[in-house]
Every structure is written in structure tokens, then in C-alpha cells.
Amino acid sequence: MFLLSLVGEQPIPVLIPLWQQWTTRPFSRSSGASPFSCIQFAGSKNTLPVIAHLEVIIRNKPGFEDVEIRPALTIDAYDIQSTRQALEEATSSAEADGFRSVLNITGGTKLMTLAALQAMKRKSSISDNLLETNMLYINTEKNRLIFLNADGEETGSEEICVNLTIAEYLQAHGIEVSDNQAFNPKGANNDALPPKAGDALEERVTSLAIDSGYFDEVRRNVYIRKPVPDGKTVSNELDVVAISNGRLVVCSCKAGINIKKEMLYELSSLSRREAAGIYCGKVLALGQEDIPPGILERARADHIRLVTGSEINRIAFIMHLETR
């Protein structure tokens, strides 16, 4: 099959169909391999960096060595006619090569989606076969992959089931990931870092998260860095990171008694475009019970879940809820 994906600012809905453990025909495979042996991305000039990150991840993914990645389509996100024509030509070319085309319409602008629907409608009227080209829409809120025919009508769905690693999730957002502050693959200088006040709390949170079985992967002390438009590089250390079914949660651990708003800023900045630019669950684990009202208000405004000392034993469940 050939998968043509519209790409917007968020990369994960583009990866989901490729990583999906399909159970619905005609996508399911007895081997568990991806049904898509040829893929292509379509996006505006602004999303070309996102496409570049996606292509690197796919090329490095075990089991995807033989997947053909066709050159990305650069389209005008607000020109329906030219976008429709580009999508028609791409799917027609793939079908001429013997592939069945599937279009992921989740990403991109509303006008790009409209152009995609028009393209599929025109193709079906020519071929008189609504099954010749299928479309997918990824509904992450309801955790469903939705199947659409060329008329844009829902023909079925299945539950999202993916095993995305923490590194893949972050790298899809253009973030470099390391287990050591030096970003050295061999771990140089990793043991030179002095102990931190929150180390014991981090260890406990990590252990509880791993033992819970809620997550596909849990990592502690993840160092990240990302170039930003002003030419600088934003870097940060994430205390505990976990991922479940393609959804990430970050937990910052503060064992001290002096709670400052800067602790919240570290977490809230992860979602800011000028910083990490990732959308994830955010949890702040604290070693005390009394939280100043100003901190509570700021946490609510920034969608950060506070977990006090008496709740730590439930933190794995709380973190899991933040991925739902």
C-alpha cells in the first residue's frame, strides 16, 4: 500500500498509521509488519522541517528498511486547486506502480483537507470504485483511527494501538535526546554529575511508573535540546518521562520545601513553540503537602497536575491519566 499523509505542525498523527498494530482488513498483516511499503508526505514550506524529522525517524526504524519514501510534496496550504492536483498526481503515480493508495488527512490546514476530499472524490468518479482509495483520520481524543471512503463517509474504525518510544516521540518534534548532559552517545561525563536534592523522589516515581505496567517505556534524567528560530538552542533535563500508546507524560520531581513558580515554568515551557513545542501530560511531584494558593492557581492555568507527598504512591496512575 501507498500512504500519502498531510503534514501539519503536529507529527504524531502522521506516525500513528505507520506504527499501528493493525487488526482491521485490509491493513492487518499476519507478520505484524506495516501494510505501507511506500509513503509520501505533503505539507507547506512551514512544515518541511517536520517532514524532515519524520523521514529520519522512519529510515532509522527497525523493520522499515525496505519502505520507499517518495520525495515530499510542497504544497500551498491555502490553494485548494493546486493542492488537489498535486494529491491526485501523487496517488495516480503510486497506483500506476501497482500500489493501493491511502490518504491520511489528519494533518495540514482545513483547506488542505478539503482539497484531499475533492481529489479522492474526483478519482472515485473516474474509476467508479470507492474502495480504490481510502482515507484515514486520526482522532487522538477518542483514541480511534477512522476510515473514510471517497465520499468522506465513515466506513469503520479501530482503536489506536502503537508502541512509540520516548526518543521517537521527542525526535519527531525536532528534539535531540540524550541520557547524559554532554549529549555523548558513549555517556562521557555522565557519572560526574553531583547528586540532586530530588534524586530519591525521582527514583521512587520512576520505580512506581515502571512497576505499574501502565507505560510502554519509562526513562529518568532525559536531557533534551532543540534549536529555536532565534538561532539559540533550548535545553532542559526531564526528571521522569513515560509514554503510553503514543502519548507522553513528563514528571518533574521537587523534594524541597521551597516551591517556586519557576518549577511550574519548566514544565509549562515544554508546550511553548519557542521552546520544546511538545504537547504532553505534565505532572509536578512534590515532597510536601502545603501548596501556596498562587502555585495552585498557576498550575491549573498551565494544565499541570500537582502531586503532593501523600499521593506519591498513586503517581503512576495519575501520570497514566495525564496521557489519556
TILUMNU-770482 format. One record per residue (C-alpha): residue number from 1; y, x, z. Coordinates in steps of 0.1 Angstrom, whole numbers, plus 5000, padded with zeros to 4 digits. Layout:
REM TILUMNU-770482
[NUM [Y X Z]]
...
//
This chain:
REM TILUMNU-770482
[1 [5000 5000 5000]]
[2 [5036 5009 4994]]
[3 [5061 5003 5023]]
[4 [5098 5002 5015]]
[5 [5120 5000 5046]]
[6 [5156 4991 5050]]
[7 [5171 5015 5075]]
[8 [5200 5008 5099]]
[9 [5212 5027 5130]]
[10 [5180 5019 5150]]
[11 [5150 5039 5138]]
[12 [5122 5025 5159]]
[13 [5117 4992 5140]]
[14 [5112 5014 5109]]
[15 [5084 5034 5126]]
[16 [5066 5004 5141]]
[17 [5047 4992 5110]]
[18 [5036 5028 5103]]
[19 [5023 5033 5139]]
[20 [5010 4997 5143]]
[21 [4973 4993 5152]]
[22 [4969 4965 5127]]
[23 [4945 4936 5133]]
[24 [4956 4913 5105]]
[25 [4943 4914 5069]]
[26 [4953 4929 5045]]
[27 [4968 4955 5068]]
[28 [4939 4963 5091]]
[29 [4916 4992 5084]]
[30 [4882 4999 5099]]
[31 [4892 5035 5103]]
[32 [4924 5026 5122]]
[33 [4945 5045 5097]]
[34 [4978 5033 5085]]
[35 [4975 5009 5055]]
[36 [5005 5025 5039]]
[37 [4998 5056 5017]]
[38 [5032 5056 5001]]
[39 [5065 5050 5018]]
[40 [5102 5050 5009]]
[41 [5134 5044 5028]]
[42 [5166 5026 5017]]
[43 [5199 5030 5035]]
[44 [5236 5036 5032]]
[45 [5252 5070 5033]]
[46 [5258 5065 5070]]
[47 [5221 5061 5078]]
[48 [5209 5091 5057]]
[49 [5207 5112 5089]]
[50 [5184 5085 5105]]
[51 [5162 5086 5074]]
[52 [5160 5124 5076]]
[53 [5148 5122 5112]]
[54 [5122 5096 5103]]
[55 [5109 5117 5074]]
[56 [5104 5148 5096]]
[57 [5085 5127 5123]]
[58 [5062 5112 5097]]
[59 [5055 5146 5080]]
[60 [5045 5160 5114]]
[61 [5024 5131 5125]]
[62 [4987 5138 5126]]
[63 [4968 5116 5101]]
[64 [4999 5112 5079]]
[65 [4994 5144 5059]]
[66 [4984 5126 5027]]
[67 [5012 5099 5029]]
[68 [5036 5101 5000]]
[69 [5072 5099 5010]]
[70 [5093 5090 4980]]
[71 [5130 5101 4978]]
[72 [5152 5078 4998]]
[73 [5174 5052 4981]]
[74 [5211 5055 4989]]
[75 [5225 5020 4985]]
[76 [5258 5003 4991]]
[77 [5252 4983 5023]]
[78 [5277 4956 5011]]
[79 [5269 4953 4974]]
[80 [5242 4927 4970]]
[81 [5237 4931 4933]]
[82 [5232 4969 4932]]
[83 [5211 4968 4963]]
[84 [5189 4941 4949]]
[85 [5185 4960 4916]]
[86 [5176 4992 4935]]
[87 [5149 4975 4956]]
[88 [5135 4957 4926]]
[89 [5132 4990 4907]]
[90 [5116 5008 4936]]
[91 [5089 4981 4942]]
[92 [5082 4978 4905]]
[93 [5078 5015 4902]]
[94 [5053 5015 4931]]
[95 [5034 4986 4916]]
[96 [5032 5003 4882]]
[97 [5015 5032 4901]]
[98 [4989 5008 4915]]
[99 [5004 5000 4949]]
[100 [5009 4967 4965]]
[101 [5044 4965 4978]]
[102 [5055 4955 5013]]
[103 [5092 4954 5023]]
[104 [5104 4959 5059]]
[105 [5136 4940 5061]]
[106 [5144 4946 5098]]
[107 [5170 4974 5094]]
[108 [5202 4975 5075]]
[109 [5231 4950 5072]]
[110 [5227 4913 5067]]
[111 [5238 4917 5031]]
[112 [5210 4943 5026]]
[113 [5185 4918 5040]]
[114 [5199 4891 5017]]
[115 [5196 4914 4987]]
[116 [5160 4922 4997]]
[117 [5151 4885 4999]]
[118 [5167 4879 4965]]
[119 [5148 4908 4950]]
[120 [5115 4895 4963]]
[121 [5122 4860 4951]]
[122 [5131 4872 4916]]
[123 [5099 4893 4914]]
[124 [5077 4864 4925]]
[125 [5092 4841 4899]]
[126 [5083 4867 4872]]
[127 [5048 4874 4885]]
[128 [5042 4839 4897]]
[129 [5023 4853 4926]]
[130 [5038 4850 4961]]
[131 [5012 4873 4975]]
[132 [5021 4902 4952]]
[133 [5049 4914 4976]]
[134 [5050 4907 5013]]
[135 [5079 4913 5037]]
[136 [5079 4923 5074]]
[137 [5104 4916 5101]]
[138 [5100 4934 5135]]
[139 [5110 4911 5164]]
[140 [5111 4935 5193]]
[141 [5124 4909 5217]]
[142 [5092 4888 5212]]
[143 [5070 4918 5206]]
[144 [5059 4905 5172]]
[145 [5055 4917 5136]]
[146 [5064 4887 5114]]
[147 [5050 4883 5079]]
[148 [5072 4866 5053]]
[149 [5064 4856 5017]]
[150 [5087 4860 4988]]
[151 [5104 4827 4997]]
[152 [5113 4841 5031]]
[153 [5089 4817 5048]]
[154 [5068 4829 5078]]
[155 [5032 4832 5069]]
[156 [5019 4848 5101]]
[157 [5025 4874 5127]]
[158 [5007 4897 5151]]
[159 [5016 4914 5184]]
[160 [5032 4948 5182]]
[161 [5008 4975 5194]]
[162 [5019 5010 5189]]
[163 [5014 5043 5207]]
[164 [5047 5061 5202]]
[165 [5051 5094 5221]]
[166 [5083 5102 5241]]
[167 [5091 5131 5218]]
[168 [5087 5109 5187]]
[169 [5110 5082 5202]]
[170 [5137 5107 5210]]
[171 [5134 5127 5178]]
[172 [5137 5095 5158]]
[173 [5172 5093 5173]]
[174 [5180 5129 5163]]
[175 [5174 5143 5198]]
[176 [5158 5177 5204]]
[177 [5133 5176 5232]]
[178 [5120 5204 5254]]
[179 [5101 5209 5287]]
[180 [5125 5238 5296]]
[181 [5162 5243 5298]]
[182 [5161 5272 5273]]
[183 [5146 5249 5246]]
[184 [5120 5277 5241]]
[185 [5086 5264 5229]]
[186 [5069 5291 5249]]
[187 [5085 5280 5281]]
[188 [5106 5310 5288]]
[189 [5128 5308 5319]]
[190 [5111 5275 5329]]
[191 [5100 5289 5362]]
[192 [5133 5305 5370]]
[193 [5150 5272 5378]]
[194 [5156 5267 5416]]
[195 [5142 5236 5434]]
[196 [5163 5205 5434]]
[197 [5170 5181 5462]]
[198 [5153 5152 5443]]
[199 [5121 5171 5434]]
[200 [5099 5153 5459]]
[201 [5112 5119 5448]]
[202 [5107 5129 5411]]
[203 [5071 5139 5419]]
[204 [5064 5106 5436]]
[205 [5079 5085 5409]]
[206 [5060 5105 5382]]
[207 [5027 5102 5401]]
[208 [5032 5064 5407]]
[209 [5040 5059 5370]]
[210 [5010 5078 5357]]
[211 [4986 5062 5382]]
[212 [4998 5027 5373]]
[213 [4983 5027 5338]]
[214 [5014 5008 5326]]
[215 [5025 5036 5302]]
[216 [5013 5054 5272]]
[217 [5029 5086 5283]]
[218 [5049 5098 5313]]
[219 [5069 5131 5315]]
[220 [5090 5147 5341]]
[221 [5120 5170 5337]]
[222 [5126 5164 5300]]
[223 [5155 5183 5285]]
[224 [5173 5168 5256]]
[225 [5202 5179 5234]]
[226 [5219 5163 5203]]
[227 [5247 5174 5180]]
[228 [5276 5148 5180]]
[229 [5303 5142 5154]]
[230 [5330 5163 5171]]
[231 [5309 5194 5165]]
[232 [5297 5198 5201]]
[233 [5262 5194 5215]]
[234 [5254 5169 5242]]
[235 [5227 5180 5265]]
[236 [5210 5164 5295]]
[237 [5180 5166 5318]]
[238 [5160 5134 5322]]
[239 [5142 5133 5356]]
[240 [5113 5110 5347]]
[241 [5107 5094 5312]]
[242 [5080 5069 5304]]
[243 [5071 5049 5273]]
[244 [5050 5018 5268]]
[245 [5043 5002 5234]]
[246 [5072 5020 5217]]
[247 [5097 5011 5245]]
[248 [5113 5038 5266]]
[249 [5125 5038 5302]]
[250 [5144 5067 5319]]
[251 [5144 5070 5357]]
[252 [5170 5092 5375]]
[253 [5160 5103 5410]]
[254 [5186 5109 5437]]
[255 [5172 5116 5472]]
[256 [5206 5124 5488]]
[257 [5227 5101 5509]]
[258 [5259 5105 5489]]
[259 [5258 5081 5460]]
[260 [5284 5086 5433]]
[261 [5294 5067 5402]]
[262 [5287 5099 5382]]
[263 [5250 5093 5389]]
[264 [5253 5060 5370]]
[265 [5273 5075 5342]]
[266 [5245 5100 5335]]
[267 [5222 5070 5327]]
[268 [5247 5047 5310]]
[269 [5258 5075 5287]]
[270 [5223 5076 5271]]
[271 [5232 5045 5252]]
[272 [5266 5056 5240]]
[273 [5267 5065 5203]]
[274 [5288 5096 5211]]
[275 [5261 5108 5235]]
[276 [5223 5103 5231]]
[277 [5227 5070 5213]]
[278 [5193 5056 5225]]
[279 [5186 5021 5238]]
[280 [5162 5022 5267]]
[281 [5155 5009 5301]]
[282 [5175 5027 5328]]
[283 [5164 5030 5364]]
[284 [5181 5048 5393]]
[285 [5157 5056 5422]]
[286 [5175 5063 5455]]
[287 [5162 5077 5488]]
[288 [5183 5053 5509]]
[289 [5188 5016 5515]]
[290 [5225 5010 5518]]
[291 [5243 5009 5485]]
[292 [5281 5006 5483]]
[293 [5293 4974 5466]]
[294 [5311 4994 5440]]
[295 [5279 5011 5429]]
[296 [5261 4978 5428]]
[297 [5287 4963 5405]]
[298 [5288 4993 5382]]
[299 [5250 4994 5380]]
[300 [5249 4957 5370]]
[301 [5277 4962 5344]]
[302 [5257 4992 5329]]
[303 [5224 4974 5330]]
[304 [5209 5000 5354]]
[305 [5182 4989 5378]]
[306 [5186 5003 5413]]
[307 [5155 5010 5433]]
[308 [5160 5018 5470]]
[309 [5137 5037 5493]]
[310 [5118 5006 5504]]
[311 [5110 4997 5468]]
[312 [5097 5031 5457]]
[313 [5061 5020 5459]]
[314 [5068 4993 5433]]
[315 [5088 5016 5410]]
[316 [5061 5019 5383]]
[317 [5061 4981 5380]]
[318 [5099 4980 5380]]
[319 [5101 5006 5353]]
[320 [5075 4987 5332]]
[321 [5096 4956 5335]]
[322 [5125 4975 5321]]
[323 [5105 4982 5289]]
[324 [5098 4945 5283]]
//
